[in-house]
Amino acid sequence: MNTIPSFKSSVLTDIESTRLLRSAFPRSLEVYVDNALRVVPLAETRPFVNEHASVDVRGEEFCLLRRVYFDYAYIKDGGWHTHARWQLPSLEQDILACIYSTHHDGTVRAQTINRLIESRHDWALPYLLNLVSDYVIEVTELIDYRVNRINADRLREFAATNRQFISRSADRALSYWDLGHRVRHHSGADQPQYEWLEDYPAYKTLRQLELWPRLLARKSLRKQRRLRARRIARALEK
């Protein structure tokens, strides 16, 4: 019979970290969160909870994690394995995917995408949406590539009761595009450039899922279309 391996360092020895991580999920999941945390090594830096990212999932409100700094040695081939090859139950794996989707390392965040897309649990949806508007372009590209695997109906149901969260996600995506990916900077010459918002992965994903706020879409695209029209006109004059 498989048992949970014991570690000298566990977040359960840090009461404040445990409290913060519990608060980032519905209260009904507290026991499962504790079970998942038993395989997570203790980090020197405590997790940060985003108090401005409060969501309502089927009547249960909670604030999402903003950043965690735990070791990610247990991520392997999309699973959450320990050195003893012990694997958590599916629900706890989804909890870990949510937690590690806020990891400070973008490579680790990217490894949670498949798990979050396949999750049947609605409380995982806001963590997936957080990744849609991630500042690391490779993360947003991966989600855009897999957008057809996302259950759009469930996301729209979530969005209906969390309009402010959706609006902030779109605003964040727009800011990252405008400041970081609309123009190729000298410091990031190897980064892809998305001059037009319509081509930006986060925008494409939210539009396909019918989650991009209409008013924001009109404002953000109007200027782009005028600029494109002027470029076409100048090209025709030559």
Buried (B, 14 or more C-beta within 10 A) or exposed (E): EEEEEEBEEBBBEBEEBBEBBBBBBBEEBBEBBBBBBBBBBBBEEBBBBBEEBBBEBEEBEBBBBBEBBBEBEBBEEEEBBBEEEBBBEEBBBBBBBBBBBBBBEBEBBBBBBBBBBBBEBBBBBBBBBBBBBBBBBBBBBBBBEEBEEBBBEBBEBBBEEBEEBBBBBBBBBBEBBEEBBBEBEEEEEEEEBBBBBBEBBBBBBBBBBEBBBEEBBEEBBEEBEEEBEEEEEEEEEE
